[in-house]
Amino acid sequence: MTHDEATGRPRPARTELPVIGGPPAERADAAQNRRRILAAAAAMVAERGPEALSMDEVAKTAGVGVGTVYRRFGDRAGLAYAVIDDREVQFQTAFLKGPPPLGPGAGAPERIRAFLHALVDRTEDQLGLLLVAEMDSADARFAEGSYELYQQHLALLLGRIRPEADVRWLADALLAPLAANLYGYQRRVGGMSVARVKAGYDELLAGLAPPGGSPGP
């Protein structure tokens, strides 16, 4: 049994904080099918953009039945998230185990800032795929395992700065601007630069310092 990052209370092993996103153990033929499907999907996205992602066409290109694609990935959102996984695993490894300030070893304020700035960059790099994944299902962003990991990571760090605060709510509030549809609207319609988004986060974080004191370690 492990412990919740934010509260220190025991929690079941299924909610521990490993890097999320790697494929589960599987038979050799299933693993081969997965690789072929993801290769076909990645090629389709690279050649024609995320909006062209089609379950039927991916199945045809990969040489598998469309039912296999649906059983394995559920829907187009699930397939899009699977294509995203490689970058996601790298990102999670960096903030859980990498060098500071993104990884362990820096103070909580520095780590929160580094995490949010890095998440802005990751969202920018894969915005098209994230839009496909999140818009195909209203709950896709929250059902996908990485959101809970982000929330718990931020809640832990926020608790070190403002232990009296509702850190889970604050974590959700900090993650909300990076929902793909809002971020895409700000970038494409609002004309906001990546630097402006990051500066906005810095302003939000400046307001999280404890009243009358400096942030905790």
N, C-alpha and C positions, 0 to 999 in steps of 0.2 A: 504494500500500500504506500502511495506517495501522498504529498501534502499540497493543498491548494496554494498557489503562489501568493495570492492576495491576503488570505485569512490565516494561513498556517494550519488549518484544520485538515485531518486526514480525508483523502478522497479516493475513490476506487481507481485501480490501475488504468482503466480505460480512459481516464481523463488526465493522465500524466502528460508532460510536455515534451514528447520527442519531436524530432523533425518529422513533419507530416507531408505526405505526398508521394512517397515511393510506392511502387506496386507491391501488393502482397505476394507471399509465396504462392507459386502456381505451377501447374504441369508445364512441361516443355512445349507442348503444342499450343497451349493457351498463351504462354509467354510469347511464342513466335507470332501468333495472331495479333496479340496486343502491339508488338513492335511494328508489324505491318500496317495495322490500322493507324497508329500514331504517326508513322512515317508518311502515310498517304494524307492524313489530315494536315500535318505540318507543311507538306509540299503544296497542298491546295491553298492554305493560308498565305504562304510565302509568294505564290504565283498570282493569286487573284484577290487576296485580302480576306479578312475574317468573315465578312458578310457572305462569302461564297461557300462557307463550310456547310456541307450537305451530308447527312448520314447515308443516304442512298449512294451518292457518288463515292464517298469514302469507302464504303463496303465494296463497290465494284472495282475500284482501283486497287484495294488491298487483296482482292480475290477471296472474300469471305461473304457469307450471307448477311443481309442487312439485319436479320434477327440477332446475329452474333454481336453486331455493333451495338444494338439497342440493349441486349442483355448485359453486355460488359460495361457500357457507359451510361445507360439510362435514357439520355436525351442529348440534344445538341449542346446544352449547357455543360453536361458532364463530360462530353468529348472535348469541348473547348478548355475546361479546367485541366483535363489530362494533358493536353498539349502545353499548357502553361506550367505544368509541374516541374520541369527541369529548372527553370528560373526560380520557381518558388522554393525548391529544396535548397538552392544556393543561398537565397535570401534568409531563410530560416536558420541555416547553419551559421550564417554571419552574425545574426543578432543573438543567437543562443550560445555560440561557442567561439565566435571570431574575436579579433582584437578590438580593444576599446577605440573610440567611445561607443561604437555600435554594439560590440560584445561586452562581456563582463570585464570589470576593472576600472570603469569610469563611474562618476557620481550619477545618481538617478536623473537629475535634470539634463546632463549631457547625453545620457543614453536615450532618454525620451526624444530629445531633439534629433539625435542621429538616426533613431528608428523611424521617426516620421518623415524626415528628409529622404531617407533611403526608400521608404514606402512610396513617396511621391515619385521618385525616379523609376521604381518598378512599375507603378501604375502608368506612368507616361510611356514606358517602353512597350508595354503589352496592352495598351488601352483598347485596341480593336477587339482582341480576344476577350478581354474582360467585359466589354459591352455585350458581346454575343452571349457570354456565360451568364451575366447577371440579368439581361433583358429577356432571355428565354424562360426564366423562372423567377417569380417574385422573391422566393426564399433562397435562391441559389447562393447568394453571397454568405448567408448565415449557415446554410446546411453544409457548405464546403468546410472541411476541418480547420483550415488555416485561420478563419476569422476568430474562432474561440481561442486559438493560441495567441493571436495578436492581442485580444482582449485581456487575457490573463497576464501576458507579459507587461502590458501597459499598466494594468491594475496593481501589479506588484511594485513597479517603479513609482507610480503615483502615491501608493501607500507610504513610501519612504519620505515623500515630500509633504503630503497632506494626510496624515494618518486618520484625521477626524472626518475626512470627506467620503462621499459615496464614490469610491474609486471605480466601481464597475460602470456606473453611469458616466463618469468622466471619460473612461476608456472608450465607451461607445461614442461619446460626443467627439472625441478626437479622431476616431476612425470614420465618422460619418462623411466628412468632406471628400473622402477618397472612394466613395461609392462611384462606380464607373460612369453612371449616367450624369451625376452632378459634376464630377471632374471633367468629363468630356464636354459638358455644356460650358463650363468656365473656360476651358481651353479653346473650343471651336467657335462658340457663339460669343462668349464674353471677352475673348481675346486676351485672357490672362496668361502671363508667362509662367513657366515653371518656377522661376525665381520669385515671382509675386506670390504664388501659392505657398512656397516655403517661408517667405517673409510673414505671411498671414499666420502660419503656424507659430512662428517665433513670437508674434504678438500675443497669441493665445497662451503660450507657455509662460510668458512674462507675468501673466496674471495668476499663475498657479503657485508663486512663491508664498510661503506662510506669512500671514500678517505680522509685521514687526520683526521678522527674522529672515535669515537666509535659508535657501533650500537645504534639505538634509543631504547626507553623503550618498 
